Amino acid sequence: MSMQSDNTIISLRDVTVVRGGQEIIHGITFDVGEGDIAVIIGPNGSGKSTLGFALLRLVGSEGQIVFGEQDIRTLGSAELRDLRKDMQ
């Protein structure tokens, strides 16, 4: 079941990141709509930067990350480079 609405810009579904054998992020799911402001807060070492790296596909992740209507895991390097510019 999709929680994504028509104005969703970023959609994460069950995103997990494992680094060095340790699960840094476990099963994060959320949507950010056009015009929305999203804030990720937490103590040092809680995975905030790692989540950002996963959104930019700078680290590997499991689950689904969709920007606009594109699943970022399906993008080639040139498409990903353009997408990263749009995300900023």
ROMI-386934 format. One record per residue: residue number from 1; y, z, x of N, C-alpha, C in turn; chain. Coordinates in steps of 0.1 Angstrom, whole numbers. Layout:
! residues N
<NUM <Y Z X> <Y Z X> <Y Z X> A>
...
This chain:
! residues 88
<1 <-12 0 8> <0 0 0> <12 0 9> A>
<2 <21 -9 7> <33 -10 15> <45 -2 9> A>
<3 <52 5 17> <63 13 13> <76 5 16> A>
<4 <75 -7 22> <86 -15 26> <93 -21 14> A>
<5 <106 -19 13> <115 -25 3> <121 -38 8> A>
<6 <128 -44 -1> <134 -57 2> <145 -56 13> A>
<7 <151 -45 15> <162 -44 25> <157 -36 38> A>
<8 <144 -35 39> <139 -28 51> <141 -36 64> A>
<9 <146 -30 74> <148 -37 87> <137 -34 96> A>
<10 <133 -21 97> <122 -17 106> <112 -9 98> A>
<11 <100 -12 100> <89 -6 93> <78 -2 103> A>
<12 <74 11 103> <64 16 112> <53 21 103> A>
<13 <40 17 106> <29 22 99> <18 27 108> A>
<14 <16 40 108> <5 47 115> <6 44 130> A>
<15 <18 45 136> <20 41 150> <16 53 159> A>
<16 <8 50 168> <2 60 178> <4 54 192> A>
<17 <8 63 201> <10 59 215> <2 69 224> A>
<18 <-6 63 232> <-14 71 242> <-10 67 256> A>
<19 <-6 77 264> <-2 74 278> <-9 84 287> A>
<20 <-15 79 297> <-22 88 306> <-33 96 300> A>
<21 <-40 90 290> <-50 97 283> <-46 108 273> A>
<22 <-33 109 271> <-27 119 262> <-20 112 251> A>
<23 <-23 117 239> <-16 111 227> <-2 117 226> A>
<24 <8 108 228> <22 112 228> <28 111 214> A>
<25 <24 101 207> <29 99 193> <16 97 184> A>
<26 <15 104 173> <4 103 164> <7 99 150> A>
<27 <4 87 146> <4 83 132> <18 83 125> A>
<28 <28 79 132> <42 79 126> <43 67 116> A>
<29 <48 70 105> <51 60 94> <65 63 88> A>
<30 <73 52 89> <86 53 82> <93 40 81> A>
<31 <103 38 73> <111 26 71> <125 29 73> A>
<32 <132 20 79> <147 20 80> <153 8 73> A>
<33 <161 11 63> <167 0 55> <180 -5 61> A>
<34 <184 -17 56> <197 -22 61> <208 -13 57> A>
<35 <217 -9 66> <228 0 64> <224 14 66> A>
<36 <211 17 67> <207 31 69> <209 36 83> A>
<37 <210 49 85> <211 55 98> <199 64 100> A>
<38 <191 61 110> <179 69 113> <182 77 125> A>
<39 <178 90 125> <179 99 136> <166 105 140> A>
<40 <162 104 153> <150 109 158> <154 121 166> A>
<41 <150 133 162> <153 145 169> <140 153 173> A>
<42 <141 160 184> <130 168 188> <133 174 202> A>
<43 <125 183 206> <126 189 219> <122 180 230> A>
<44 <126 183 243> <122 175 254> <107 173 254> A>
<45 <103 161 257> <88 158 258> <81 156 244> A>
<46 <89 155 234> <83 153 220> <79 139 217> A>
<47 <84 129 225> <80 115 222> <92 107 217> A>
<48 <104 112 217> <115 104 212> <117 91 220> A>
<49 <118 92 233> <119 80 241> <107 71 240> A>
<50 <96 77 240> <83 69 239> <83 61 226> A>
<51 <88 67 215> <89 59 202> <99 47 204> A>
<52 <110 49 210> <119 39 213> <113 28 221> A>
<53 <105 32 232> <99 22 240> <88 14 232> A>
<54 <81 21 223> <72 14 214> <78 4 205> A>
<55 <90 8 200> <98 -1 191> <102 -14 198> A>
<56 <105 -13 211> <109 -24 219> <97 -31 226> A>
<57 <85 -26 223> <72 -30 229> <72 -29 244> A>
<58 <78 -19 249> <79 -16 264> <67 -8 268> A>
<59 <60 -1 258> <48 6 260> <38 1 249> A>
<60 <25 1 252> <15 -2 242> <14 8 231> A>
<61 <11 3 219> <9 12 208> <-1 7 198> A>
<62 <-6 15 190> <-15 12 179> <-7 13 166> A>
<63 <-12 6 156> <-5 6 143> <4 -6 141> A>
<64 <13 -6 132> <21 -17 129> <35 -14 130> A>
<65 <43 -23 137> <57 -22 138> <63 -35 134> A>
<66 <71 -35 123> <76 -48 118> <92 -47 119> A>
<67 <98 -57 125> <112 -58 125> <116 -70 117> A>
<68 <124 -68 107> <127 -79 97> <114 -82 90> A>
<69 <109 -94 92> <96 -97 87> <86 -101 97> A>
<70 <88 -97 110> <80 -100 121> <72 -88 126> A>
<71 <59 -89 127> <51 -79 134> <53 -81 149> A>
<72 <59 -71 156> <63 -73 170> <51 -76 179> A>
<73 <39 -71 174> <27 -73 183> <23 -88 183> A>
<74 <28 -96 175> <24 -110 174> <34 -119 182> A>
<75 <44 -113 188> <55 -121 194> <52 -124 209> A>
<76 <55 -136 213> <54 -139 227> <66 -134 235> A>
<77 <66 -135 248> <76 -129 256> <90 -134 253> A>
<78 <92 -147 251> <105 -152 248> <110 -147 235> A>
<79 <101 -147 225> <105 -142 211> <108 -127 212> A>
<80 <101 -120 220> <103 -106 221> <116 -103 228> A>
<81 <120 -111 238> <133 -109 245> <144 -111 235> A>
<82 <143 -121 226> <154 -124 216> <154 -112 206> A>
<83 <142 -107 202> <142 -96 192> <148 -84 198> A>
<84 <146 -81 211> <152 -69 217> <167 -69 216> A>
<85 <173 -81 218> <187 -83 217> <192 -80 203> A>
<86 <184 -84 193> <188 -82 179> <186 -67 175> A>
<87 <177 -60 181> <175 -46 178> <186 -37 183> A>
<88 <193 -41 193> <204 -33 199> <215 -33 190> A>
